[in-house]
Amino acid sequence: MVGLCVAIGLGALAWVAVVTWFPEAYIDVDQQQLQARLEARFPQKNCMMGVACITLSSPVVTLAEGSGRIAMSADVVVAVGKREASGKVAFSGTVRYVRYAGDFFLDDVQVDDFVLDGVPPELVELAKSRGPAAIRRALEGHPVYTIKGDSAKAALAKLAVRDVRVVHGKLRVSFLRFGG
């Protein structure tokens, strides 16, 4: 039992040493790469009870310096019965990394701005309240970026991701560098 505890302690100490003293490497994902991945999934149409539908199209990615969030805007069309209104929606989400798969997803999607032209305020409020769920469904299960490759280096990078944030206008994925 003591030997097992010592082995676990040494393993933890070795990991701390690796994390502390090995240099950090990174991959920069530019706005165009993210844009291309998202455009492939749009337009997105989500209907509630078969009566009210929200359609999102023409997404535009914005990366804010130092942020862990990816911001986007899109054209929106809200249809209730035969009535339709168009406008713009701006939203953002935090980046979530799925270890081993190498996939990055958007979580905690928030609507930052929502404008509909020629619509009563109560319909705008309904769309604002339902909008985040529709946007989450549009992005759910679809990574915004994936670390690709089956090589040992790619596999190690997938395991060693430390941080994801926007640096110099790009999404920087930082990870430990092992062996250069």
BATIMAR-888030 format. One record per residue (C-alpha): x, y, z negated; residue in one letter; residue number from 1. Coordinates in nm, 2 decimals, m for minus. Layout:
N
    east   north      up  residu  num
       X       Y       Z       A  NUM
...
end
This chain:
180
    east   north      up  residu  num
    0.00    0.00    0.00       M    1
    0.28    0.24   m0.09       V    2
    0.46    0.15    0.24       G    3
    0.14    0.24    0.43       L    4
    0.11    0.57    0.26       C    5
    0.48    0.65    0.33       V    6
    0.43    0.56    0.70       A    7
    0.13    0.78    0.73       I    8
    0.31    1.07    0.55       G    9
    0.61    1.03    0.78       L   10
    0.38    1.03    1.08       G   11
    0.21    1.35    0.97       A   12
    0.54    1.51    0.90       L   13
    0.67    1.41    1.24       A   14
    0.36    1.57    1.41       W   15
    0.41    1.89    1.21       V   16
    0.77    1.90    1.32       A   17
    0.67    1.85    1.68       V   18
    0.40    2.12    1.66       V   19
    0.63    2.36    1.49       T   20
    0.96    2.33    1.68       W   21
    0.87    2.22    2.03       F   22
    0.83    2.51    2.27       P   23
    0.49    2.59    2.40       E   24
    0.40    2.56    2.77       A   25
    0.09    2.68    2.95       Y   26
   m0.12    2.66    3.26       I   27
   m0.28    2.98    3.39       D   28
   m0.62    2.95    3.56       V   29
   m0.70    3.26    3.76       D   30
   m1.04    3.41    3.80       Q   31
   m1.08    3.29    4.16       Q   32
   m1.03    2.92    4.05       Q   33
   m1.30    2.96    3.79       L   34
   m1.52    3.15    4.04       Q   35
   m1.49    2.87    4.30       A   36
   m1.58    2.60    4.04       R   37
   m1.89    2.79    3.92       L   38
   m2.02    2.89    4.27       E   39
   m2.04    2.53    4.36       A   40
   m2.31    2.48    4.10       R   41
   m2.53    2.78    4.19       F   42
   m2.81    2.87    4.26       P   43
   m2.96    2.71    3.95       Q   44
   m3.33    2.70    3.90       K   45
   m3.49    2.61    3.57       N   46
   m3.87    2.60    3.51       C   47
   m4.06    2.59    3.19       M   48
   m4.40    2.41    3.19       M   49
   m4.40    2.43    3.57       G   50
   m4.52    2.79    3.55       V   51
   m4.23    3.02    3.47       A   52
   m3.90    2.97    3.65       C   53
   m3.56    3.14    3.62       I   54
   m3.32    3.12    3.92       T   55
   m2.96    3.22    3.88       L   56
   m2.74    3.28    4.18       S   57
   m2.42    3.46    4.29       S   58
   m2.22    3.42    3.97       P   59
   m1.93    3.66    3.91       V   60
   m1.66    3.56    3.66       V   61
   m1.50    3.83    3.44       T   62
   m1.20    3.76    3.21       L   63
   m1.15    4.00    2.92       A   64
   m0.79    4.03    2.79       E   65
   m0.73    3.85    2.46       G   66
   m1.07    3.69    2.46       S   67
   m1.16    3.32    2.41       G   68
   m1.48    3.39    2.60       R   69
   m1.55    3.38    2.97       I   70
   m1.80    3.64    3.08       A   71
   m2.02    3.62    3.39       M   72
   m2.29    3.80    3.57       S   73
   m2.54    3.67    3.81       A   74
   m2.84    3.77    4.02       D   75
   m3.16    3.65    3.85       V   76
   m3.51    3.59    3.98       V   77
   m3.79    3.53    3.73       V   78
   m4.11    3.39    3.87       A   79
   m4.43    3.35    3.66       V   80
   m4.70    3.20    3.87       G   81
   m4.70    3.40    4.20       K   82
   m4.53    3.71    4.05       R   83
   m4.16    3.74    4.10       E   84
   m3.91    3.99    3.97       A   85
   m3.54    4.02    4.04       S   86
   m3.25    4.16    3.85       G   87
   m2.91    4.10    3.69       K   88
   m2.80    3.90    3.39       V   89
   m2.46    3.92    3.21       A   90
   m2.37    3.64    2.98       F   91
   m2.06    3.49    2.81       S   92
   m1.95    3.17    2.65       G   93
   m1.67    3.04    2.43       T   94
   m1.44    2.79    2.59       V   95
   m1.45    2.44    2.44       R   96
   m1.19    2.18    2.52       Y   97
   m1.26    1.81    2.54       V   98
   m0.94    1.63    2.44       R   99
   m0.84    1.32    2.65       Y  100
   m1.07    1.42    2.94       A  101
   m0.90    1.75    3.00       G  102
   m1.23    1.93    3.05       D  103
   m1.32    2.28    2.95       F  104
   m1.68    2.38    2.89       F  105
   m1.87    2.69    2.80       L  106
   m2.05    2.68    2.46       D  107
   m2.23    2.94    2.26       D  108
   m2.37    3.11    2.57       V  109
   m2.50    3.45    2.49       Q  110
   m2.70    3.69    2.71       V  111
   m2.51    4.03    2.69       D  112
   m2.73    4.23    2.93       D  113
   m3.05    4.16    3.12       F  114
   m3.23    4.38    3.36       V  115
   m3.54    4.31    3.57       L  116
   m3.68    4.56    3.81       D  117
   m4.05    4.66    3.80       G  118
   m4.15    4.42    3.52       V  119
   m4.35    4.49    3.20       P  120
   m4.14    4.48    2.89       P  121
   m4.31    4.17    2.75       E  122
   m4.20    3.97    3.05       L  123
   m3.84    4.10    3.01       V  124
   m3.85    3.99    2.65       E  125
   m3.98    3.64    2.74       L  126
   m3.70    3.60    3.00       A  127
   m3.45    3.73    2.75       K  128
   m3.56    3.47    2.49       S  129
   m3.57    3.18    2.75       R  130
   m3.26    3.30    2.95       G  131
   m2.98    3.16    2.73       P  132
   m3.14    2.81    2.73       A  133
   m3.17    2.82    3.11       A  134
   m2.81    2.94    3.14       I  135
   m2.69    2.66    2.90       R  136
   m2.87    2.40    3.11       R  137
   m2.70    2.54    3.43       A  138
   m2.36    2.50    3.27       L  139
   m2.41    2.20    3.04       E  140
   m2.22    1.89    3.13       G  141
   m2.02    2.07    3.40       H  142
   m1.67    2.17    3.31       P  143
   m1.55    2.52    3.42       V  144
   m1.20    2.38    3.46       Y  145
   m1.03    2.04    3.43       T  146
   m0.66    1.95    3.38       I  147
   m0.61    1.72    3.67       K  148
   m0.37    1.43    3.72       G  149
   m0.31    1.08    3.59       D  150
    0.06    1.12    3.54       S  151
    0.22    1.08    3.20       A  152
    0.28    1.45    3.19       K  153
   m0.08    1.54    3.27       A  154
   m0.20    1.28    3.00       A  155
    0.03    1.44    2.75       L  156
   m0.08    1.79    2.84       A  157
   m0.45    1.68    2.79       K  158
   m0.36    1.57    2.44       L  159
   m0.14    1.86    2.34       A  160
   m0.37    2.16    2.42       V  161
   m0.32    2.42    2.15       R  162
   m0.52    2.72    2.25       D  163
   m0.73    2.87    2.53       V  164
   m0.75    3.25    2.57       R  165
   m0.74    3.52    2.84       V  166
   m0.39    3.66    2.90       V  167
   m0.30    3.90    3.18       H  168
   m0.63    3.85    3.35       G  169
   m0.61    3.47    3.36       K  170
   m0.74    3.19    3.14       L  171
   m0.43    3.06    2.96       R  172
   m0.43    2.70    2.84       V  173
   m0.14    2.67    2.60       S  174
    0.00    2.33    2.51       F  175
    0.31    2.17    2.36       L  176
    0.59    2.10    2.60       R  177
    0.75    1.77    2.55       F  178
    1.08    1.69    2.73       G  179
    1.09    2.01    2.95       G  180
end
